[in-house]
Amino acid sequence: MPPTRRPYDSGARRAAALRNRAAVLTACRDLLLRDGYRATTIRAVAQGAGVSPETVYKTFGGKPGLLKALWDSTLAGDDEPVSMAERPALRGVWNTRDPHTKLRLYAAFVRGVHERTAPLSALLAQAGPEAGQILATGEAERLTGITAFLAHLADQGVLGPGAEPRRTADACWALTGPHLFTQLTAGRGWSADDYQDWLAGILAATLLRPS
């Protein structure tokens, strides 16, 4: 009789792929922060993760794809395939009715993003055009998210009168940006709580309909 084949276990295969992906992202982050952008090669990342370079290429498509995946997982706080708008922090913002509370929650969300991404952002900003493109893409995605948030405020009827959508989105994009966070915290010595309180107040003054 021919030997009996083992049944294909797709669940175990997916679990192994997720473990490898997590190990690669962790190795990439560790190498970047320890040795810098140029030293973080696919081969070095694969060695640190205990996988083959081919696995890294197959999963991420090369160094730009790997760095984008690292950026996205750092921004979100995990590597789950869930959009930012569907995550609990922003769902809480969306579901809160009081506009001032809504903006305080949004400011807390922005603070958390910047605290997670600041070290990686600073490193990528100094790493040349390839890495800079990741930051540029991230900023474009941030503007898209801010535009959606402003549309939500408009739908709720709390956005101030005469707010021109594009200019208002640009202003909010600038106020919530990583450079201002870094200037106020690292540059001027503000605590993260100080930044969050200031941001909530300035967003309320800029965006909300007068009481």
N, C-alpha and C positions, 0 to 999 in steps of 0.2 A: 504493500500500500504506500502511496506517496505520503511524504510527511505532511502533517496538518499545519496549515498556516495560522499564525496568530491573527486574531481580528484587528483591524486597523483602529487604533485609539486616537481619534482626532482631538479629544479633550486633552490628553497627555501631551500631544504634539503642540497644541496651542499654549498650554501652560509652560512648556519648555521654551517656546519662542518668546513668551512674555518675560520669563526669567532672564533669558539672554539679552533681550532689549533693555531691561532694567539695569543689568550688569554693564552693558555698553554705555548707557547714558551716565551711570555713576562713574565709570572709568574715565569717560570724556571730561566730565566736570572736574574730577580730581586732577587730571593731567593739565587741563587749562589753567586752573587756579594755582597749581604748583609750578609748572614748567613753561607756561605760556602757549600762545597760539601755534607758533611754528613747530614746537616740539610735539604737539598733539596730532600725530599722524594716525592714519587708519591702522597701521601695523602696531603702533604703540598702544592705541586704545584697545585693539583686539587682544593684545597680550595682557593688558591690565584686567580685561573682562573675562579672560580665560576662554575666548572663542577664536575662530579663524577670521582672518581679514575678509574672506569671502562672505562670511556671515554678516559682517558689518556692511559690506557693499550691498548684499542682497536685501538687508533690512532698511537701510537708509539711503542707498544710492550714491555714497561718497561723502566727503567731508562737509560740503555745504548742507546736504540733507541731514546729516548727523547733527550739525550745529543748530540748524533750525528746529529739529526735534528737541534738542536740549533747551533751546530758548523757550519753546512752547511749554515744555513740562515745568521749567523753572517759573515761568510766568503764572501758570495755573496752580502750581504747587504739587502736581502729580502728573502722571502720564496717561490718565484715563481718557478715552475718546469722547469727551463731553465738551461742547462749546462753552466759552466763557459765559455767555448769556444764560445758559442752563445750569450754571453752578450755584450752590446755595447762597454764596455771598451776594451775587447779583439778583438771584430770585428774591432774596429778602428786600433788596432795594426796589425791585419792580412791584412787589406786593404790598409795600408800605404806603399808606394813604397820605399821611401828614408830610407835606413837602420839605419841611426843615429836617425832620427825622430821616426822610429819604436821602437828603444831601449829606447828612452826617454819616449814614451807612455807606454812601457812595465814596465819601472821603476816606473812610476806613478801608474800603476795598482798594482804592488807589494807593494808599499807604502800604498795604500788604504786598501789592504787586511790586512797588518800588523797593521795598525791603528785600524781597526775594531776588529781584533781577539786578540790583545795583552793582554788585561785584562783577557779574558776568557782562553787564552792559559796559562797564568801564574797560574791561579787558578787550572786548570785541571792538570798541571804538578806536583802540590803538593798533588793531591787527591788520589794517589794510582794506582794500576795496571789497574783497570777497566776504570778509566778516562784516564790513560796513553795510553790505547789502541786506544782511539779516536784520540789522537794526533798522534800516530804512523800511523793510517790509513790516517789521513790528510796529513802527510808527504809523504806517498807513493803516494797519489793522486797528491800531488804537483810535485813530480818527474815525474809522468806520463804527467802532463801538460807541464813541462819544456822540456821533451823529444819531445813532439809534437811541441813545439815552435822552438826547434832547427831543427827539420825536416823541418819546414816551412822556416827557414832561409836558409837551404841547398837547398830547392826547388827554392828559389829566387836567388840562386847563390851568396849570400853575406857572407856565412860562410867561415872563413879562411881556407887555405889549410892545409891538414894534421891533421885536427881536428878528433880525435878518438871519436866516438859518445858517448860511455859510460862514458869515463873520462870527456869529455866536459859537459855532462849532470850532472855528479856528481859535477863538479866545479861550474856550474851555480846554481845547487840546493843549494850548500853551500853558495854562494854569496848572494842569494836571500832569505835566511832562516830567520825565526823569531828571532833566538838568536842573529844574527849579527845586525839586526834592533834594538833590545832592547839594546844591548851593546853600540851601537853608539849613540842612542838617549837618553835613560834613564841613561846609564852608563857614557857616555862621553859628554853629553850635546849638541849633534848635534840637529839641528832643522830637522823636517821632510823634508823640502826643501833641506837642506844640504845632507841628506841621499839619496834623490831621485836623485840629481845631481851627487853625487859620484857613485851611482849604475849605472846610465846610462853611465857614463864614463868608469867604470871598465868593464862593460859588452861589450862596444864597443871595448875596448882594448883586451879583452879576446876572443871575438867571431868573429869579422868582418875581412873580407879580407882587407889587407892594400890597401890604396888608390893608 
